[in-house]
Amino acid sequence: MKLEAVESPVARAVNGVLSLSDQEVAAELIERLGERLTGLLEITATTTRADKRSGRAGDAERPQALRAALQATRALAIRYGNEAARGWFMSTNPDFDMTSPVLFLRDTRTPERLKRLVTCAVQEVS
């Protein structure tokens, strides 16, 4: 997701994720959120409940889910820091029907829902 308000530090941070490689996205998530939460995000981003039951891997598009997770992380970290960003991913959230962003990400399969994840994080800091 690209934010239009490019003068904003939040928009610059969020938009900067778009130029990163998949490996850079994963490395920054590990740096900001830690290995355990990043691992959980990777698992939930690549595997749905149906995939777990059938033994199939997730969609090839799932790197976009990790990219959206990093955009949300950067937005939150600008205002509140990395620790608060970690907490945001694990806490229940009314914007996601009282589930955590991690669980919302697990069940997300469309660009619109990934955009919702980033939008909610950006709104949190606005």
PLY file of the C-alpha trace (Angstrom):
ply
format ascii 1.0
element vertex 126
property float x
property float y
property float z
element edge 125
property int vertex1
property int vertex2
end_header
0.00 0.00 0.00
1.33 3.43 -0.90
0.39 6.48 1.18
-0.15 9.72 -0.71
0.97 12.20 1.98
4.67 11.84 1.11
5.70 14.79 3.32
4.71 12.90 6.44
7.40 10.86 8.24
4.87 8.05 8.60
4.14 8.08 4.86
7.86 8.06 4.02
8.44 5.12 6.36
5.46 3.16 5.04
6.23 3.89 1.39
9.90 2.99 1.88
8.92 -0.63 2.45
7.84 -0.87 -1.20
11.45 -0.65 -2.41
12.76 -3.43 -0.14
13.44 -7.01 -1.22
11.56 -9.83 0.49
14.74 -10.69 2.41
15.12 -7.09 3.61
11.48 -7.07 4.74
12.02 -10.23 6.78
15.28 -8.95 8.26
13.72 -5.67 9.36
10.72 -7.44 10.87
13.11 -9.61 12.89
15.05 -6.52 13.99
11.94 -4.59 15.01
9.61 -7.33 16.29
12.00 -10.10 17.26
12.44 -13.58 15.86
9.51 -15.18 17.66
6.83 -12.71 16.50
8.32 -12.49 13.01
8.24 -16.28 12.81
4.60 -16.23 13.86
3.86 -13.58 11.22
5.63 -15.68 8.57
3.66 -18.77 9.53
0.34 -16.95 9.58
1.17 -15.10 6.38
1.87 -18.30 4.48
-0.60 -20.75 5.96
-4.36 -20.56 6.39
-6.45 -22.88 8.53
-7.54 -24.76 5.39
-3.90 -25.04 4.29
-2.98 -26.55 7.67
-5.75 -29.15 7.41
-4.84 -30.12 3.85
-1.06 -29.91 4.27
-0.76 -27.36 1.43
1.46 -24.30 1.50
-0.08 -20.83 1.36
-0.47 -18.54 -1.62
2.54 -17.33 -3.61
1.32 -13.76 -2.97
1.89 -14.03 0.76
5.14 -12.02 0.78
2.82 -9.03 0.35
1.35 -9.86 3.76
4.78 -9.57 5.38
5.36 -6.31 3.50
2.07 -4.97 4.91
3.13 -6.15 8.38
6.36 -4.17 8.06
4.48 -1.10 6.87
2.25 -1.32 9.93
5.27 -1.90 12.16
7.13 1.12 10.81
4.09 3.37 11.20
3.56 2.31 14.82
7.25 2.41 15.69
7.63 6.02 14.57
5.26 7.22 17.26
5.37 4.50 19.91
8.53 2.42 19.34
9.16 -1.20 18.41
7.93 -2.59 21.75
4.48 -1.03 21.23
4.39 -2.32 17.66
5.01 -5.85 18.99
2.18 -5.41 21.46
-0.17 -4.10 18.76
0.25 -7.26 16.68
-0.58 -9.51 19.64
-3.46 -7.53 21.22
-7.12 -7.88 20.40
-8.31 -5.07 18.18
-11.86 -3.86 17.51
-10.83 -2.98 13.94
-10.28 -6.70 13.34
-13.45 -8.03 14.99
-11.69 -8.31 18.36
-8.95 -10.58 17.05
-5.28 -9.68 16.98
-3.61 -8.31 13.84
-1.60 -11.57 13.74
-4.81 -13.61 13.42
-6.30 -11.08 11.00
-3.18 -11.50 8.84
-3.54 -15.28 8.93
-7.01 -15.05 7.40
-6.19 -12.26 4.94
-6.09 -13.22 1.29
-6.88 -9.98 -0.55
-4.98 -6.72 -1.17
-7.93 -4.82 0.30
-7.55 -6.58 3.65
-3.79 -6.02 3.65
-4.50 -2.35 3.02
-6.88 -2.42 6.00
-4.08 -3.73 8.24
-1.77 -0.87 7.23
-4.55 1.72 7.38
-5.46 0.71 10.93
-1.85 1.06 12.06
-1.47 4.44 10.36
-4.73 5.66 11.91
-3.41 4.54 15.29
-0.55 7.06 15.01
-2.53 9.90 13.40
0 1
1 2
2 3
3 4
4 5
5 6
6 7
7 8
8 9
9 10
10 11
11 12
12 13
13 14
14 15
15 16
16 17
17 18
18 19
19 20
20 21
21 22
22 23
23 24
24 25
25 26
26 27
27 28
28 29
29 30
30 31
31 32
32 33
33 34
34 35
35 36
36 37
37 38
38 39
39 40
40 41
41 42
42 43
43 44
44 45
45 46
46 47
47 48
48 49
49 50
50 51
51 52
52 53
53 54
54 55
55 56
56 57
57 58
58 59
59 60
60 61
61 62
62 63
63 64
64 65
65 66
66 67
67 68
68 69
69 70
70 71
71 72
72 73
73 74
74 75
75 76
76 77
77 78
78 79
79 80
80 81
81 82
82 83
83 84
84 85
85 86
86 87
87 88
88 89
89 90
90 91
91 92
92 93
93 94
94 95
95 96
96 97
97 98
98 99
99 100
100 101
101 102
102 103
103 104
104 105
105 106
106 107
107 108
108 109
109 110
110 111
111 112
112 113
113 114
114 115
115 116
116 117
117 118
118 119
119 120
120 121
121 122
122 123
123 124
124 125
